[in-house]
């Protein structure tokens, strides 16, 4: 979007809905409830289901169909088992495990077929994508469902592997397995997991990925959204120093403003983020991990 005129654009970011279904009951007090605020772009950062299942993916599409958005961009997460072909094929190779290899094909067909089209959902695979809205607003978005391995889950990479930076962008001795590293100049980054030290706290500590943080520091997108660590829901605004030093201003103190208003009874959603090009002395990164 750099170099183009600014067009205000509303984003609604959700993640880790894990088989969530809207309740059609009066007085519903759950944070995500109907009617959702009308928005231009819905971003779902993965974990549509608890443990996959073709029927669960179809139910997730039905749920997403209730959200009023012109564009709905979806990635899977580590719980969306069948959508990871390599993971699913490995599961089916285990003796005594009654998994059906065709379930991967059926799951992908569900997420990319007529049910997805009816719900207005665009299922994204790892890499960079470009979109233009009816308003004329244009943006590029890099997405990845992969997170550091933790247990026997899908879309995993080893902790010592670099997935988001190319071989010439990593420290000496760090193996890069990146086939689609995050490119410079991308407007939005959407990963399933958080970067290290930003909205990644859980009882086990800060469990975000340092390689994701390194890539985001390098790219400096206008917005980075993610999920995975449920306790980390919220928003952080980070201002990068200029000239670029690849370091945010004390992201946990001075330049971070937390907005945790989505659970207020009178307004369960945060105010939609209004897209604006970066101006002034600092570029602004909006890291979001909501609901």
N, C-alpha and C positions, 0 to 999 in steps of 0.2 A: 504493500500500500504506500510505501514511501514514494514521494514525488507526485502523488495524486491528491486531488482535493479531498477534504474530509467529508464523509457521509456518516452521520450518527447511526450506529447499528447496535441492536440489543442482543446480548447473549445470555442464555440460561444454561448453566453448567450443572450436571448431576453425575453421579457415579455410584457404583456398588449398590444397585437397586435389588439385586439378589432375589429374584422372583416376586418383586413388589407388584401389587395390584391396587388400583384405586378403589376406595370404598364409596359406594353410592349411598351413603347414609348422611342424614342431617346432623350437623354438629360435629363432623369429623375433625379431630384435633391433630392428626398426624401432620408432620411438617410438609410433606409433599401431598397435596390434595387438590381436588378440582374445585373451581376452575384454576388452572395454572395461568400465570401472567402471559399475555400475548408477547411473543418475542420473535426476533428475526432468525436467530440461529440457536438451535439446541445442540449442545455438545454432551455426549454421554461417554465417560472415560473408562468404561469397562465393568465387568462383573455384572452382566445382566441376570445371571442365574446363580444358584447355589452350587450345583455340581453338573451343570450342563443339562442335556436332555433336549431332544428336538421339540417335544411338546412345550418345554419351558421357554425355548427361544420364541416359539409362536406366541405364547402368552406375553412375553416381553414386548413383542412387536405390537400386540393389541394395546398394551399399556401405553407405549410411546405414541400410538395413534391418537390418544386423547390429548396430547400436548399441542398447543396452538403455536406452530412455528413454520416459517417458510422453508427452512432448511434444517434437517435433522441428521447430524453426523455422529456415527456410532463406531466404537472400537470394542473388541472383546477384552476380557481380563483373564487372570489365571484360573478363575472358577468356571470359565466358559469352555469346558474341556474339549468337546468335539470340534470346535472351531480351529484348534491347533492340529493340523494334519500330522506333523511329526510326532507329537505327544500321543495322539489317538492311535496312530499305527503302532507305536511302541506298546501301548496298553493292550491292543488286540493280539500282539505277539506273545503275551504272557500266557503260559499254559494254565488252563483252568479258569481264566477270566472270560466270562461270556459276553464280551463286547463285540458289537457289530461294526466291521470296518466301514460299511456303507453309511453309518451314522454321521461321519464327517461330511460326506457329500450331501446328505439330507439337511444337516445343520446349515451348511453354507447356502444351499438352495433356499432354505427358509429365510435367511438373513438378506438374500439378494433377489428373491423372487417376487411373485405377485403380492404376498402378504406384506412384505417390506414396502413395496410400491404403494399399496393401499394405505399404509401407516405413514407414508412420506419419509421413510428412513433410507439413508445412504450408508451402507456398511463399508468402512474403509480398512484397507490392508496397510501394513507398515510402509511408510514412504511419505512423499510430499504430494499434496493435491491442491488444486486451485478452484475457486468458486467465484461466481458473480451473482449477486442478488438482484432482484427486480429493481431495487433502488439505484442500481449501478455500482454499489459498493463491491469491491473486489478484495479478496484476501487469499493468501497461501497458508496452508496448515500442514505441519509435519505430525504424523501420528505413529505410535508404536504401542502394542499391547504387552510388550515384554517387561518382566521384572526379575530381580535377582532371585535365584532358586531358593525356595524355602518349603521343604516338604515335596510331596509328589503332586505338583500342580502343573497346569499348562503354561505355555509362553514364558519359559524360564531360561535364564542364562546364568553361568557360573559367576561368582562374585569377583573373580580375578579376570573376567573377560570384559572387554570394552566393546559396546554395541552401538554407541551413539556418536563416536568420534572416529575419523579415519586414521589410518596408520601414521600419517604425518602430523596428527593432532593430539597424539597421546604421549604420555611420559615414557622414557626409555624402559624397556623390559615389560611393558604392559601389552599383552596380545590384543589386537583389534580384530574382532570378528564382524565388524560392521560392513554390511553390503549396501545399506542405505543409511549412511550417517546423516545427522541433522544438518541441513545445508545452511550456509550463511544467507541472511536476508529473508528468512521465512518469517511471516507475521505472527503465527500462532503455533505453539507446540502443545500437543495433547498426548500424554503418556498415561499408561495405567498407574504406574508407580510414581512417587514423589522424588524430588532431588534430595540429597543429603542435607539435613538441617532445616528444611522448610516444610512445615505442616506434615512432619513425618514422625511425630512422637507417638509412642505407644508404651505399654508397660515394659517392653523389652528394650526401650531406649529409642534413639533416633535411628530409624531403619531405612531411610531413603538411600538412594544410589548416588555415590560420589561421581560416577561417570556421567549421570544425567545432569548433575549440578555443573560439572565442567563444560558440558555441551551447551547448557543454557547460558552460562557466563560468556561463552564464546559467541553464540548466535545473538543473544540479547533480543529475544522476541518481545512483542508488545504484550503477549499473554501466554502463560503456561498453565494449563489445567490438568488435573490428575486426580486419582482416587486412591484405592488400595488400602491405605491406613485409615481406618474408620475414625479413630480418635483425632485425626488431624484435620477434620473438616473446618473450613473457614476460608479467609482471604488474607493475603499479605500483599502489600504494595511495596516494591523495592525500586529504588532509584540507583541507576548505575552511574559511576563517576565518568566525567568527560575531561580530558581525553580518556578513551577506554582503557581501564586498567584490569578489566575482567574480574573486578571485585565489587560487590554491592556495598553500599554504605551500611555497615553493621546491621545485617538483615533481621536480627532478632531484637534490636533496640531502637535506634534513632529513626531509621527510614522505613520502618515497618508499621503499618497501621492495620490492626485487625478489625474486621467488621464481621461480628458474629451475631447478626440480627435475624437470621433466617428462622430462628426458633421463637421469636416473639409471637405471642398469641395473636396480636392484632395484625401482624404481617409476617407470615411464616417464611417469606422469601426475601433475600437481600435485594436491594435496588439493582436492576439490570445494569451491567457495565456498558457505558456508552463509549463506543469505539472512537478514538481520536488518534491522529498521527502524533508521534513524539515531537515535542517542540521544547525550546528553552535550553537550560543548562544541562538537564538530565533526560535520559531516556527512561521510560517507566515500564517496569515489568509487573504485570498483574498475575500472581500465582493464585490459582483458585482450586479448592478441593471442597465442594459443597455437597451436603446431604450424603 
